[in-house]
Amino acid sequence: MRRHAAVLALTCAVTAAAPLTAQQSPTGDQSLRLRVEQRLAERRVREIKVVSARDGSVTLAGAIPSAGAKQDLVADVLKVDGVREVVSELSIKKSESDRALAERVAEQMRRSSYFTVFDEVGINVEDGVVTLSGFVTQPIKSEDLANVVLWIKAKHDAALFRRRTYLRDSLNAALGRAATLDDSGFLVMTEGPRKYAFWITTRSADVADFEITHPRTLPPDSSTGVIVGLPAIETARQLRLTWLSSLCGLVYVEEDDLAETGRRIKAGTL
């Protein structure tokens, strides 16, 4: 996703006024930094700092509440005039997980006047799928509970859709052109003699993602399989992803690595 800005060739004239003008007017990079800092101030994100701003590339660092907030911030900064790329060194304060979704469902149940200590409902969420078990004392409570889950799930799915769209758009920006969506849900493209098949997941990749993607690396398609997902926070998961990538001959790319991925594809080294 990194793109180099055109270098302006300045003809230097030996005059007394030239140094004064340079001191009075900020450089292009300084102006870019000021514009980004102004945008951050407008968003009131005090913990986020501009590490560098050079040739249209802006590096941000700091802690942010969630992956969704991180994506929204990066997307907003990309709209600032002169910004061609955002290099993220942002850290997420608290990981978003299935547990968070389960807690939202449980909180809504606790707020409902229908449910009492005589009702016993278990909540399990795996990969965004909510499963309820147990019993309630009145049939209407089952209907109310289903409505609660549907309402929360709709919000959850909308957030996942925004995240998937963000990753897709970021990938296309890193590639410098739009990849084509095929019938299997892969984004596919050809760069020189090599074909690539990108599988986007809205979380850190897991075994199922490798099982889906691995067949794309085999004849007759013989594409280079690339899985795009969110960073793996836990060390154990990071090690498992490294092992699976090596075993299946796939490339796992986290959202912060998309710019480097685009450069490697264009250079033929991925």
N, C-alpha and C positions, 0 to 999 in steps of 0.2 A: 504494500500500500504506500510505501515511501516513494515520493516522486521528487526529483530535484528541480528546484525553481531555476529559471533561466538566469544566468549571471549577467548582470548589466556591466558593460565595459564603459568605464568613465575616462574621458580624455582630460588629463590633469593639466590645468593651466597654472602657471606660476604667477599667482596674484596674491596680494595681501588679504583679500576678502575671502578666499576659498576656505582657509582653516576656520574662520569665524562662522561661515555658513554651516560647515559640518558640525560645529559645536552647538549651533542653535537648533538645528533640525535633527530629530532622531533618525537613525538608520531604518531601513526596511524591517530588519529583524526586531529592533527596539519597538517600532510602531506595532508590529504584529503582537509582540508580547503584551503591550499595553492594551490592545484590543481584546485579547484573550482574558487578561486579568480583569478588565471591565466586565466582560460577560460573566466571569465567575462571581464577581461582586454582585451583579444583578441577580444571580441565582442564590446568593447568600450561602455559598459553600466555603466557609472560612478555612476548613481543614485541607482544602485542595490547593496546591501550589503549582506554579508554572516553573518547571525545572529548567527548561530551555526552549527557545523559539528561534529556529534557524532554517532559512530556505523553505519556508512553508511547513516545516515539520515542528510540531509542538509536543513536548513531553510533559505529562501531568503526573503528580505524585500526591499521595495522601490517603486517608481512610474514608470509605464511603459505605453507607448502610447496607446496600444490597446490590446484587448483580444487575437488577433492573435499573436502579438509580445510576449505576456505573455506565450502562449502555446509553441511558438518556443523556447523561452529561457529555459523553464522548460525541454523541450525535449532535448535540447542541453546539459544542465547540467547533465541530467540522463546518458549521454554518457561518462561522466568523470569517469575514473577508480576508483572504490571503492564506487561510489554513488549508493545506493539502493533505495533511496526515496528522493523526494524533497517536503518539506513542504512550501507551498506558503503563504507568507504574503504580496504579491505584490498587489498594487492598480493600477487600470486603470485610467489614467489621464482624458480620455474623453470616455464616453460610445459609443460603436458602435451601430447604430440604423438604422431604416428605413429612418429616416431623412438624415442620412449621404449618403445613396444610392441615395436618391432623389437629394441631392446637387451635387453628381457626375454627374448625368444625366443632371441637369440644367447647370452645368459648361461646359459640352461638347456641349450643345446646344448653349450657348453663344459664344463659340469659332468657331462654324460653320459659314461659309460665306453665307449659304443658308437662315438663319433665320433673319428676320428684325422686326421692330416695328409693322409691319402690320400682323404678325403672332401671334396667341394667343394659347398657349398650357399650359394646367395644368398638373401637375405631382403629382400622388399619389402613395405611396409605403406602402404596408401593408404585414408584414411577408415575405418581399423579393419579392413580386409580384408588378411589375411596371404597373400602369394604366395611360394612357395618354388621355386627353380630350381636345376639342377645335377645332381650324381650322388652316389651312395653306393656303397660296395663290397659291401654285403650287403643283401638284401631286408628283413631284420628291422630294419635301421636306418631304413628308410622308415616302417615301422609305429611305431617308437619316436618318430621325429621328428613324425609326425602326432599322436601322443598328447600330446607336449609342446606343440604348437601349440594343440590343442583345450583343454588344461588352462589355458594362459595366456589364450586367447581367452575362455574362460568367465568368468575373473576380470575381464577387460577389459569384456566385455558387461555383467556385473553392475554394474560401476562406471558404465557409460553409462546403464543403466536407472535407477540411483539419481539420476544427474544429471538425466535427463529428468523423473523424478518430482518432483524438487526444483524444477525450473523451472516445471513445470505447477502445482504447489501454490503457488509464489510468485506466479505470474500470477493464479491464482484469488483469492489473498489481496489482491492489489493491486486487483482488480476488485470485491472485496467480495461476490462470488458465483461459483459454479462455471460456467465455460463448458461447452458441450456438445461431446463428441467425435463428429465425423461419420465417414462411411464412408471418406473420403479422408485421414483422419489429422489433420484440422484441428480446433482448438478454436474453436467459433463462438459468437457471442453478439450480441444486439441491444441497443443503448443508444439510446433515443429513435428517431429516424428512420434511424439508421445501423446497418449490419451490419458486424461485424468477423470476420475469419478469421485465426486465429493459427497459424503454423507454427513448431514448436519443433525446434531443432537442438541437438545436444549439443556442438557446437563453434562456432567463429566461422562465420558464414554464408558460402556460396560461390555460384558461378554456378548450380549445380544447384538450390539453395534458391529462388533468384529465378525460375528457370524453372518450378518447381512452383507457386509462390505467385502469380505474375503473372496466370494465367488466372482466379483468383478475383476479380480486380478488374474483370473484363469482364462485360457483360450475358450472360445474364439475372440472374446472381447479384449482380454489382456490389458486392461486399463491399470494405471497406478491408482490404488485405492487410498483415499484421504478422508479421515474422519475429523470433522470440525466440531469441537465442543467447548464446554466451560472448563476452567482450570480445576484440576483435582487437588483439593486442599489437604486431604489426609495422605501421609507418607506411604501407607500401605497401598492405597489406591494408585498413587503415582508409580510405585514399583510394579504393580500389576499391569498398568497400562503400557509401561515400557516393555515388559515381558510379552504381552499380547501383541504389541506392534512388531516385535522381532519375530515372534512365532508365526504370525500371519503374513508377514511381509507388507504391512500397511504403515501408513504415516498418520500419527495422531497429532492434530494441530489445535492448540488452545487459542482462544480468541485474541490474546495479546500477541500471538506469533503470526498473525495473518499477513502483515506487511512483509516480514521476512519470507514467508511461504510464497508470496507473489513474486518476489525477487528470485527465489530459487527456481521456480517454475520457468520464468523467463530466461534464466541462465542455463536451464536444462540440467540442474543438479538435484532436483527433488525425485 
